[in-house]
Every structure is written in structure tokens, then in C-alpha cells.
Amino acid sequence: MNTILKISLMSGVFLFVGCKDYLSEEPQKQQDIKTVEQLEALVDNATAFAYEASITATYSTDDTEISAELYKKNPTAFTVDNLQYYTFQTTGVENVATDGLWSGEFKKIFTANVILKNIDKVSGSEVVRRRVKADAHFIRAMSNWILVNTYCAPYSSENMDEPGLPLKKTVDYEESLKRTTLKETYDFILADIEAAKAVAEDDVDPRRLWRVSQKAIAAFMSRYYLMIGDNENSLIQSNLALQSTRAGLVDYKTIAVGKSVSYTNPSAVLNFTELNDWVASQFLYWKEFYYTRYQYTGNQWFLPSTELIALYDKANDLRYKHFMIENGGRRFSVVTPATYRYTVFSDGRYIPSGPSVAEVLLNKAEVHARKGEVNEAMAAINTLRQKRMSTYVALTASDKDDAIKKVLAERRRELPFAMRWNDIRRFSVNDYPGDDVVVKRDFFEVSATGVDVNKPVTYTLDKKRYAAPINGVELDASQGQIEQNKY
């Protein structure tokens, strides 16, 4: 396989076609792009951009727990590949067969680059051209953001010269795959965001929530600035996003009962909400989104930890009642021990991860709490909780530390799995020791060939491992250009 061919593997465009076929057909496909409407159709293929297949987010945080007892009694319910992530392996993760997050996000970047290469050459409406160009910049920024917060060191002044991402700015197969610095990666993301701000649309389009708008950009920047520790700018962007008249909170009391599922030997009935049966034509339009994105797990099983479950008011919190399914492990023939399953959309495949009204309220609350503005922090939190509790009682906080504690607990209840990996990373480099997280596992020895249940091991997530290993297939395909993280 020649060099160009190997490099193009990294972009994710080789998933279903032969190498020779691709090199002969893809340039022709791009030559066939003549109108801005064709590029618009790429953006409007929403399912090509909406899903983030992060095994790291699903398995590597303290939101997830696979107890020794659970595994020992149900070993076939878990793959060795996923257990590599669960136990914070390095070479084990590098050597798994594929990494859907890396290839998936680079495929989105490739498509965005195709749009940007052709956008000023094609015929059509200037209004549409402007919007589609902004969409492409935002798609590329979002994908690079997800990648840098998975495979690179956390953002801090000390880490700016650490390895960032290989930045794919064109569709040129000869473009360098060498990793830039962390600073260069973040600068490129910001440059794409600035370019996306050219979009004319101010508010979200509820019929096309995968299109960028000024409010979607503000919501994303509320997240961006919070994650890099720029609280003042995060607050400014949060307030801008919350001016939206189209994105809004869903009152969880209005979510209807869905289908129940019955099991025998022993008997059990599992009750779900209507959301569990929603398909893409429904959940892509979730009212709370500024911009549609979902954390996806193909095995349909987010396994909430005992610690996470304990954070909920089980009598009144509708997030617990609706989504924390007791005995949910029955879906995968797990009977003993009884095991929870966190399910929101499409039988547990998807949970919201895109910028949402709920997240922006939590971002705003956290900034106020860290500034010692206790009443403002609680006001933002309680705006959310009014839509989440069957019997609402306002949260209060006695001081700054208490406010931070309660805001972060609320954040975890609202955004499990989707945001926890990013939060653990940023907590480790900020100047507030009270939010530091230690993630530990009491499990068994895990190797590439399996699990030795006769060898108990305690695993602790090391700070160097906050940068997940890059898949070996991608390293090989780059012919040594992409360097692995050092552990």
C-alpha cells in the first residue's frame, strides 16, 4: 500500500471501499461538485456528524463501574477491548482493532475540508454559501475539540508545548500528519470558530439543529472557556446563549411513559420512558439542543457507578426515575448481581453531548460558584432543577465551597458519561484542589488475551493517562508521522 493510501486511511474515508477504487473515484466525486446545494446536502446529512463514539467517555471515568462480582458472574457481557479502557491500559488500548472516535471525527473533518475546498468555486445562492461555509468551519472545530480533549494533555499553561493533534486543513493526502503543539491545536479551533461566526442565522433552527447559529456558537464557547479555565468569558457566552427563544428546557414531568419490557426466570418488569423508543428522526430534534451531538455506545450499555447513583434523590429526581434503570442488565442477560443501566434514547445507544440549555445553565452556575457568587449560582441550578424534579425544592448553599460542591454534583447528575471525562481532566489542572478526582478500580488483571479472575488488581487513573492512547492502526498508517503519547 503506497504512502498516500495509508495516509488517507487516517481520515476515515476508507471504511467501505477498496484502496484503488477510492483513489480513482474520490477525485472524480469532488469534480462532480458543481452547486452550493450539493455542499449543503453534505451538511444536512445529520447522522454523519451527530454521533461521537467515545469508548473513553463511556468506560474510563468514575461514572462507570464494572464490579469484580459483576464481571466474574457475567464475563461474556464485556469485551476485552472495552475493559482495556476501563482499566486505563496504554498498550492495550493502542492495540485494539479500531478506534471509532478517532476515525469518525477525522471523517467529519475530511467532509468539512471537502466543503471548504469547493465552497467558493460552486454556483448558487450567496446566502446559502455563507451559511454552509460557516457550518463546515464549525463541524471541523467541534471534531478537533472532541479529539484534543480525548487524545492530548489537558489545557494548561504548562502543557502548551505538549503534543496536540495532526491538523487536517485540506483534502491533500500528502498533508503532514505530524502532531502540532497543544497551543497550535487550540488556536486552530478558535480560528475555525471565528470563521463560523460569519453565519447570518442568530438563533437555532429547530427543524435543522445540526446547522450552526450564533446561539450555538455561544453555547459551545460557554463550554470551551469553562474547560480552559476562562470563567469570565464562559459566563459572557452562557448569557448570550441563554437569550435563545428557540432552545429551551424540557420539563421532565411531561415525558410520557414508554413501553415496558418483561423478563422471566426470575420475573422482572423494566419500565422506560417514551424516549427509549425514539429513533433519529425524533431525537435529532431534542428541544434542549443548540446543536445536535450525541455520545454513542454500540453495546447500548452505560453502566452507572454506585457513586453516581448515590448522588440522586431517588424519590424526586426524574433523571433517576426516567433513565437509571434498575435491573437494566437484564437486557444483556445479566441477572446477578442486579445491575443498573443508564438509558435515554434509542434503547440506550445515545445520550446528549451537544451544547444544550441544561449544560449552559450548569456552566453559568459553576462560574458564579467559583467566583463566590452563591445566590447567582443557586439561581442557575434551580432553574434547571425545576424541570427535573417531581417535587421541586430549591437547593441552597452556605458558602463558596458548598456552592461549588453542589453545582458539580448537579452537573454530574445532569451530564453523566457525556461530560465527566472532560471535567476530570480540567479539574486536575485548575487552582482549586477541592474538585480533584481520583478514579480507582478494584478489578482483575486485564491483558490483550483476557481477564485473569484469580489476580485481583487495583487500577488508578494516572494523570498522564488523561490523554488516551492513539490507535496503532492510525500510527502505522501515518508511517511514523503520528507519535504516540508518552506514558
C-alpha positions as CSV (number, residue, x, y, z in Angstrom):
1,M,0.0,0.0,0.0
2,N,1.5,3.3,-1.0
3,T,2.1,6.3,1.3
4,I,-0.8,8.4,0.0
5,L,-3.1,5.4,0.5
6,K,-2.0,4.8,4.1
7,I,-2.4,8.5,5.0
8,S,-6.0,8.6,3.7
9,L,-6.9,5.7,6.0
10,M,-6.5,8.2,8.9
11,S,-9.2,10.4,7.6
12,G,-11.8,7.6,7.9
13,V,-12.8,7.7,4.2
14,F,-11.6,4.2,3.6
15,L,-14.3,2.4,5.6
16,F,-16.2,0.7,2.9
17,V,-14.3,1.0,-0.4
18,G,-11.2,-0.6,-1.8
19,C,-8.0,1.4,-1.9
20,K,-7.6,1.6,-5.7
21,D,-11.3,2.3,-6.1
22,Y,-11.1,5.2,-3.7
23,L,-8.1,6.9,-5.2
24,S,-9.7,6.7,-8.7
25,E,-13.2,7.6,-7.6
26,E,-12.9,10.3,-4.9
27,P,-11.2,13.0,-7.1
28,Q,-13.9,12.4,-9.7
29,K,-16.6,12.8,-7.0
30,Q,-15.2,16.1,-6.0
31,Q,-15.0,17.2,-9.6
32,D,-18.8,16.4,-9.8
33,I,-19.5,19.0,-7.1
34,K,-20.9,21.9,-9.1
35,T,-23.5,23.7,-6.9
36,V,-23.7,25.0,-3.3
37,E,-26.8,22.9,-2.8
38,Q,-24.7,19.8,-3.2
39,L,-22.4,21.0,-0.4
40,E,-25.5,22.0,1.7
41,A,-26.7,18.4,1.3
42,L,-23.4,17.2,2.9
43,V,-24.1,19.4,6.0
44,D,-27.7,18.2,6.2
45,N,-26.7,14.6,6.3
46,A,-27.1,15.0,10.1
47,T,-26.4,11.4,11.1
48,A,-22.9,11.7,9.6
49,F,-22.0,14.3,12.1
50,A,-24.2,13.8,15.2
51,Y,-22.6,10.8,16.9
52,E,-19.4,10.6,19.0
53,A,-18.3,7.0,19.6
54,S,-16.0,7.7,22.6
55,I,-15.2,4.5,24.4
56,T,-13.0,6.6,26.7
57,A,-16.0,8.7,27.8
58,T,-18.1,5.6,28.3
59,Y,-15.6,3.4,30.2
60,S,-12.8,5.5,31.7
61,T,-14.4,7.7,34.3
62,D,-15.9,7.3,37.8
63,D,-19.4,7.4,36.3
64,T,-18.8,3.8,35.2
65,E,-18.4,0.7,37.4
66,I,-17.9,-2.9,36.5
67,S,-17.5,-4.6,39.8
68,A,-15.4,-7.7,40.3
69,E,-18.5,-9.7,41.2
70,L,-20.4,-8.5,38.2
71,Y,-17.6,-9.5,35.8
72,K,-17.0,-12.8,37.5
73,K,-20.6,-13.9,37.2
74,N,-21.1,-12.4,33.7
75,P,-17.8,-12.4,31.8
76,T,-19.4,-12.6,28.4
77,A,-21.2,-9.3,28.9
78,F,-18.0,-7.4,28.5
79,T,-15.4,-7.3,25.7
80,V,-11.7,-7.3,26.4
81,D,-11.3,-4.2,24.3
82,N,-13.7,-2.2,26.5
83,L,-12.0,-3.5,29.6
84,Q,-8.7,-2.1,28.3
85,Y,-10.3,1.4,28.6
86,Y,-12.0,0.6,31.9
87,T,-8.7,-0.3,33.5
88,F,-6.8,2.6,31.9
89,Q,-4.4,0.5,29.8
90,T,-2.0,2.1,27.4
91,T,-0.6,-0.6,25.1
92,G,-3.9,-2.5,25.4
93,V,-5.9,0.5,24.1
94,E,-3.3,1.2,21.4
95,N,-3.7,-2.3,20.1
96,V,-7.5,-2.6,19.9
97,A,-8.6,-3.3,16.3
98,T,-10.2,0.1,15.7
99,D,-11.0,3.4,17.3
100,G,-14.3,4.7,16.1
101,L,-13.9,8.1,17.7
102,W,-10.6,8.9,16.0
103,S,-11.6,7.7,12.6
104,G,-15.2,9.1,12.9
105,E,-14.1,12.6,13.9
106,F,-11.4,12.7,11.2
107,K,-14.0,11.6,8.7
108,K,-16.1,14.6,9.7
109,I,-13.1,16.8,9.3
110,F,-12.4,15.4,5.9
111,T,-16.0,16.2,4.8
112,A,-15.7,19.7,6.2
113,N,-12.5,20.2,4.2
114,V,-14.2,19.0,1.0
115,I,-16.8,21.7,1.6
116,L,-14.2,24.4,2.3
117,K,-12.2,23.4,-0.8
118,N,-15.2,23.7,-3.1
119,I,-17.4,26.4,-1.4
120,D,-16.1,29.4,-3.3
121,K,-16.0,27.6,-6.7
122,V,-19.5,26.3,-7.0
123,S,-22.6,28.1,-8.3
124,G,-25.6,29.0,-6.2
125,S,-27.1,31.3,-3.6
126,E,-24.6,33.5,-1.8
127,V,-26.8,33.3,1.3
128,V,-26.6,29.5,1.3
129,R,-22.9,29.7,0.5
130,R,-22.2,31.8,3.6
131,R,-24.1,29.5,5.9
132,V,-22.6,26.3,4.5
133,K,-19.1,27.7,4.8
134,A,-19.8,28.6,8.5
135,D,-21.2,25.1,9.1
136,A,-18.0,23.5,7.7
137,H,-15.8,25.6,10.0
138,F,-18.0,24.7,13.0
139,I,-18.0,21.0,12.2
140,R,-14.2,21.0,11.9
141,A,-13.9,22.9,15.2
142,M,-16.2,20.6,17.1
143,S,-14.4,17.4,15.8
144,N,-10.9,18.8,16.7
145,W,-12.3,19.9,20.1
146,I,-13.5,16.3,20.8
147,L,-10.2,14.8,19.6
148,V,-7.9,17.2,21.6
149,N,-9.9,16.6,24.8
150,T,-9.5,12.8,24.4
151,Y,-6.0,12.2,23.0
152,C,-4.0,15.2,24.2
153,A,-3.0,16.6,27.6
154,P,-5.4,18.8,29.4
155,Y,-5.3,22.5,28.6
156,S,-3.0,24.4,30.9
157,S,-0.1,26.9,30.6
158,E,2.3,24.2,31.4
159,N,1.0,21.9,28.7
160,M,1.0,24.3,25.7
161,D,4.1,22.7,24.1
162,E,2.8,19.2,24.6
163,P,1.7,17.2,21.5
164,G,-1.6,18.4,20.1
165,L,-3.4,16.9,17.0
166,P,-2.3,16.3,13.5
167,L,-4.3,19.2,11.9
168,K,-6.0,18.3,8.7
169,K,-6.7,21.6,6.9
170,T,-7.1,20.3,3.4
171,V,-8.1,17.2,1.5
172,D,-4.5,16.8,0.3
173,Y,-3.4,13.2,1.1
174,E,0.2,14.4,1.3
175,E,-0.5,16.9,4.0
176,S,1.6,16.3,7.1
177,L,0.2,14.1,9.9
178,K,2.8,15.3,12.4
179,R,1.2,16.4,15.7
180,T,1.2,20.1,16.2
181,T,1.5,21.6,19.7
182,L,-1.4,21.8,22.1
183,K,-1.4,25.6,21.6
184,E,-1.5,25.3,17.8
185,T,-4.4,22.9,18.1
186,Y,-6.4,25.2,20.3
187,D,-5.5,28.2,18.1
188,F,-6.8,26.4,15.0
189,I,-10.1,25.5,16.8
190,L,-10.5,29.2,17.7
191,A,-9.8,30.3,14.1
192,D,-12.5,27.9,12.9
193,I,-14.9,29.3,15.4
194,E,-14.1,32.9,14.3
195,A,-14.8,31.9,10.7
196,A,-18.1,30.2,11.7
197,K,-19.2,33.5,13.3
198,A,-19.8,34.8,9.8
199,V,-23.1,32.8,9.9
200,A,-26.1,35.1,9.5
201,E,-28.5,33.0,11.5
202,D,-28.8,34.2,15.1
203,D,-30.8,31.5,16.7
204,V,-31.1,27.8,16.3
205,D,-33.3,26.3,13.5
206,P,-35.5,23.8,15.4
207,R,-36.0,21.9,12.1
208,R,-32.2,21.6,11.5
209,L,-30.5,21.5,14.8
210,W,-27.3,20.4,13.1
211,R,-26.8,23.8,11.5
212,V,-24.7,26.4,13.2
213,S,-26.1,29.7,14.5
214,Q,-24.8,32.5,16.7
215,K,-26.5,31.0,19.7
216,A,-25.0,27.6,19.0
217,I,-21.5,29.2,18.8
218,A,-22.1,31.0,22.1
219,A,-23.2,27.8,23.8
220,F,-20.1,26.0,22.5
221,M,-17.9,28.8,23.6
222,S,-19.5,28.7,27.1
223,R,-18.2,25.1,27.2
224,Y,-14.8,26.0,25.6
225,Y,-14.0,28.8,28.0
226,L,-15.1,26.8,31.1
227,M,-12.9,23.9,30.0
228,I,-9.8,26.1,29.6
229,G,-10.4,28.0,32.9
230,D,-11.5,31.3,31.4
231,N,-14.5,31.8,33.7
232,E,-15.4,35.4,32.8
233,N,-15.7,34.6,29.1
234,S,-17.6,31.4,29.8
235,L,-20.2,33.5,31.7
236,I,-20.4,36.0,28.9
237,Q,-21.1,33.3,26.4
238,S,-23.5,31.5,28.7
239,N,-25.6,34.6,29.0
240,L,-25.6,35.1,25.2
241,A,-26.7,31.6,24.6
242,L,-29.5,31.7,27.2
243,Q,-31.1,34.6,25.2
244,S,-32.3,32.0,22.7
245,T,-36.0,31.9,22.2
246,R,-35.9,28.6,20.4
247,A,-33.8,26.3,22.5
248,G,-35.4,25.6,25.9
249,L,-35.6,23.2,28.8
250,V,-37.8,20.2,28.6
251,D,-40.0,19.7,31.7
252,Y,-39.2,16.1,32.6
253,K,-42.7,15.8,34.2
254,T,-44.1,15.9,30.7
255,I,-42.1,13.0,29.4
256,A,-44.6,10.2,28.7
257,V,-44.3,6.6,29.9
258,G,-42.9,4.3,27.3
259,K,-43.1,0.6,26.6
260,S,-42.2,-1.8,29.4
261,V,-40.1,-5.0,29.0
262,S,-40.8,-8.2,30.9
263,Y,-38.4,-11.0,31.8
264,T,-38.7,-14.4,33.3
265,N,-36.5,-16.7,35.4
266,P,-36.6,-14.7,37.6
267,S,-39.5,-12.4,36.6
268,A,-38.9,-8.7,36.3
269,V,-40.6,-5.8,34.5
270,L,-38.4,-2.8,33.4
271,N,-40.2,0.5,32.8
272,F,-38.9,3.0,30.3
273,T,-39.9,6.4,29.1
274,E,-41.1,7.2,25.6
275,L,-37.6,8.5,24.8
276,N,-36.2,5.0,24.9
277,D,-38.1,4.2,21.7
278,W,-37.2,7.4,19.9
279,V,-35.3,7.0,16.6
280,A,-33.0,9.5,14.9
281,S,-36.0,11.2,13.2
282,Q,-37.1,12.2,16.7
283,F,-34.1,12.6,18.9
284,L,-32.1,14.7,16.4
285,Y,-34.6,17.4,17.2
286,W,-34.2,17.3,21.0
287,K,-35.6,20.7,22.2
288,E,-32.8,21.4,24.6
289,F,-30.0,21.4,21.9
290,Y,-28.3,24.4,20.4
291,Y,-26.5,22.0,18.2
292,T,-27.1,18.2,17.8
293,R,-24.4,15.9,19.1
294,Y,-24.7,12.5,20.9
295,Q,-22.4,10.3,22.8
296,Y,-22.9,6.9,21.3
297,T,-22.2,3.4,22.5
298,G,-22.8,0.5,20.2
299,N,-23.2,-2.0,23.1
300,Q,-26.1,0.0,24.4
301,W,-24.9,-0.1,28.0
302,F,-23.8,2.8,30.0
303,L,-23.1,1.3,33.4
304,P,-23.6,3.8,36.2
305,S,-21.4,3.5,39.2
306,T,-22.6,3.1,42.8
307,E,-21.1,6.6,43.5
308,L,-23.0,8.2,40.6
309,I,-26.3,6.6,41.6
310,A,-26.0,7.7,45.2
311,L,-26.0,11.4,44.0
312,Y,-29.7,11.3,43.0
313,D,-32.7,11.9,45.1
314,K,-34.4,8.7,44.2
315,A,-37.8,9.8,45.3
316,N,-38.0,13.1,43.4
317,D,-35.2,13.3,40.7
318,L,-36.8,12.4,37.4
319,R,-33.4,11.9,35.8
320,Y,-33.0,8.9,38.1
321,K,-36.6,7.7,37.7
322,H,-36.6,8.0,33.9
323,F,-33.0,6.9,33.0
324,M,-31.4,4.9,35.8
325,I,-33.0,1.5,35.0
326,E,-32.7,-0.9,37.9
327,N,-32.1,-4.4,36.7
328,G,-31.2,-2.9,33.4
329,G,-28.6,-5.5,32.9
330,R,-31.3,-8.0,32.1
331,R,-31.2,-6.5,28.6
332,F,-27.9,-8.4,28.3
333,S,-28.8,-11.5,30.3
334,V,-27.2,-10.1,33.5
335,V,-29.3,-11.3,36.4
336,T,-26.9,-11.4,39.3
337,P,-25.9,-9.0,40.7
338,A,-28.8,-6.7,39.8
339,T,-27.2,-4.0,37.6
340,Y,-28.3,-0.5,36.6
341,R,-28.3,0.6,33.0
342,Y,-28.4,4.3,32.1
343,T,-30.7,4.8,29.0
344,V,-32.0,7.9,27.4
345,F,-32.6,7.5,23.6
346,S,-32.9,4.5,21.2
347,D,-32.6,1.7,23.8
348,G,-29.6,3.1,25.5
349,R,-27.5,3.9,22.4
350,Y,-27.4,7.7,22.6
351,I,-27.1,10.3,25.3
352,P,-27.0,14.1,24.7
353,S,-23.5,15.5,24.4
354,G,-24.0,18.6,22.2
355,P,-24.3,22.1,23.7
356,S,-27.6,22.4,25.4
357,V,-29.6,24.7,27.6
358,A,-29.1,22.4,30.6
359,E,-25.3,22.4,30.1
360,V,-25.1,26.2,29.6
361,L,-27.1,26.7,32.9
362,L,-24.6,24.4,34.6
363,N,-21.6,26.3,33.1
364,K,-23.1,29.6,34.3
365,A,-23.8,28.2,37.8
366,E,-20.2,26.9,38.1
367,V,-18.6,30.2,37.1
368,H,-20.8,32.0,39.7
369,A,-19.9,29.4,42.3
370,R,-16.2,29.7,41.7
371,K,-16.5,33.5,42.0
372,G,-18.2,33.1,45.3
373,E,-21.5,34.4,44.0
374,V,-23.5,31.8,45.8
375,N,-27.0,33.2,45.2
376,E,-26.5,33.6,41.4
377,A,-25.0,30.0,41.3
378,M,-28.0,28.5,43.0
379,A,-30.4,30.5,40.9
380,A,-29.0,29.0,37.7
381,I,-29.0,25.5,39.2
382,N,-32.6,25.8,40.4
383,T,-33.8,27.0,37.0
384,L,-32.7,23.6,35.8
385,R,-33.9,21.6,38.8
386,Q,-37.4,23.0,38.4
387,K,-37.6,21.0,35.2
388,R,-36.1,17.8,36.6
389,M,-37.8,17.1,39.9
390,S,-41.2,15.6,40.6
391,T,-41.4,17.6,43.8
392,Y,-39.2,20.7,43.5
393,V,-37.3,22.0,46.5
394,A,-34.8,24.8,45.9
395,L,-31.1,24.0,46.5
396,T,-29.2,26.4,48.8
397,A,-25.5,26.7,49.6
398,S,-23.9,28.2,52.7
399,D,-20.7,29.5,51.1
400,K,-18.4,29.3,48.1
401,D,-17.1,25.8,48.7
402,D,-20.6,24.5,49.4
403,A,-21.8,26.1,46.2
404,I,-19.0,24.6,44.1
405,K,-19.7,21.2,45.6
406,K,-23.4,21.3,44.9
407,V,-23.0,22.7,41.4
408,L,-20.6,20.0,40.4
409,A,-22.8,17.3,41.9
410,E,-25.7,18.7,39.8
411,R,-23.5,18.7,36.8
412,R,-22.7,15.1,37.3
413,R,-26.4,14.2,37.7
414,E,-27.4,16.0,34.6
415,L,-24.5,15.1,32.2
416,P,-23.2,11.6,33.2
417,F,-20.8,9.9,30.8
418,A,-21.1,12.8,28.3
419,M,-19.0,15.4,30.2
420,R,-17.3,13.6,33.0
421,W,-14.0,12.8,31.2
422,N,-13.6,16.4,30.2
423,D,-14.4,17.5,33.7
424,I,-11.9,15.2,35.4
425,R,-9.2,16.4,33.1
426,R,-9.8,20.1,33.7
427,F,-10.2,19.7,37.5
428,S,-6.7,18.2,37.5
429,V,-5.0,21.4,36.2
430,N,-7.1,24.2,37.8
431,D,-6.1,26.0,41.0
432,Y,-8.9,24.6,43.2
433,P,-7.9,21.3,44.9
434,G,-11.4,20.7,46.2
435,D,-12.6,19.4,42.9
436,D,-9.8,17.0,42.1
437,V,-11.0,13.5,41.3
438,V,-9.2,10.1,41.9
439,V,-10.6,7.3,39.7
440,K,-9.8,3.8,41.0
441,R,-10.9,0.3,40.0
442,D,-10.8,-2.8,42.1
443,F,-10.9,-5.4,39.3
444,F,-8.7,-8.2,37.9
445,E,-5.6,-8.4,35.8
446,V,-6.6,-7.5,32.2
447,S,-4.4,-8.4,29.2
448,A,-4.9,-8.5,25.5
449,T,-5.9,-12.1,25.7
450,G,-8.4,-11.8,28.5
451,V,-9.1,-11.4,32.2
452,D,-7.5,-13.4,35.0
453,V,-10.1,-13.6,37.7
454,N,-7.6,-15.1,40.1
455,K,-5.5,-12.0,40.1
456,P,-7.2,-9.0,41.8
457,V,-5.7,-5.6,40.8
458,T,-6.4,-2.1,41.9
459,Y,-6.1,0.4,39.0
460,T,-5.7,4.2,39.4
461,L,-6.1,6.6,36.6
462,D,-2.8,8.4,36.2
463,K,-2.6,12.0,35.1
464,K,-0.5,11.1,32.1
465,R,-3.3,8.7,31.0
466,Y,-5.7,11.7,30.8
467,A,-4.5,11.6,27.2
468,A,-5.9,8.4,25.7
469,P,-3.6,6.3,23.5
470,I,-3.9,6.8,19.8
471,N,-4.8,3.6,18.0
472,G,-1.9,1.6,16.5
473,V,-3.6,1.3,13.1
474,E,-3.5,5.1,12.8
475,L,0.1,5.2,13.9
476,D,1.1,2.6,11.3
477,A,-0.9,4.3,8.6
478,S,0.9,7.6,9.2
479,Q,4.2,5.8,8.6
480,G,5.7,7.2,11.8
481,Q,4.4,10.8,11.4
482,I,2.0,10.5,14.3
483,E,3.8,9.9,17.6
484,Q,2.1,8.1,20.5
485,N,1.6,9.8,23.8
486,K,4.3,9.1,26.3
487,Y,3.2,7.3,29.5
